[in-house]
Amino acid sequence: MSRPDGYALVTGSSRGIGAATAIALAADGWPLRVNYRADESGANEVVAKIEAAGGSATAVQGDVAEAADVKRLLEPGERGPVLVLVNNAGLRRDGLSPQIEDEQWQQVIDVNLTATFRATREALTPMLRARFGRVVNVASIVGPRANAGQANYAASKAGVIGFTKTVAVEVARRGVTVNAVAPGFIETALTEEILGKDLEKEIPARRVGSPDEVAACIRFLASDQASYVTGTTLTVDGGLSA
């Protein structure tokens, strides 16, 4: 069965895991929508790398915390609807639970969990019509594994994992898979302030991971080879949660 025409959208893909994922999916022939909220130059750099390698990509601005922006990001394009959706955009507002303000809680939930729900909801209808679709949600090992000072982040990522499993069961019969990846300590802008300080000693692999290593797992889950993989969470953490 030939793959239907459509786009791949990676939210928050101007840098880090999102950028590496966009480049990896483009290598598999998907036209990419490279989403950014504020880092336009970073998104344009990702687009340039994809095009230099012979792929097709467009930088699209949008704040995933805004419902209207999510809807616009997922509008069909010249080559059809979004058939690969990677919900990658993420936010941290760390603090011990008694110190987390309502705004800090809500911001993290809005970006990490509610945006994942809204984007997935928007993408599913065209995927179900096409009888093909790949949704990959970027969770975290902090979802199922406690990490002091990240109650809001942990709650949002645990919610992503539960959401992933439930939606996967709902749409499996129509050729749509829904999976998650749960990165551990990966060298990105989101984690730069917590890396170092002998952190590697806590990781069985004795090193932090790279965005490319997470992107490779997402690429697999979005591929034809993973058509019988759904409702699962692939942990990418060097053995930290083993």
Sequence and secondary structure as in RCSB ss.txt:
>XXXX:A:sequence
MSRPDGYALVTGSSRGIGAATAIALAADGWPLRVNYRADESGANEVVAKIEAAGGSATAVQGDVAEAADVKRLLE
PGERGPVLVLVNNAGLRRDGLSPQIEDEQWQQVIDVNLTATFRATREALTPMLRARFGRVVNVASIVGPRANAGQ
ANYAASKAGVIGFTKTVAVEVARRGVTVNAVAPGFIETALTEEILGKDLEKEIPARRVGSPDEVAACIRFLASDQ
ASYVTGTTLTVDGGLSA
>XXXX:A:secstr
      EEEETT SSHHHHHHHHHHHHTT  EEEEESS HHHHHHHHHHHHHTT  EEEEE  TTSHHHHHHHTS
 BTTBSEEEEEE       B GGG  HHHHHHHHIIIIIHHHHHHHHHHHHHHHHT EEEEEE  TTTTS  TTB
HHHHHHHHHHHHHHHHHHHHHGGGTEEEEEEEE SB STTTTTTS TTGGGGSTTSS B HHHHHHHHHHHTSGG
GTT  S EEEESTTTT 
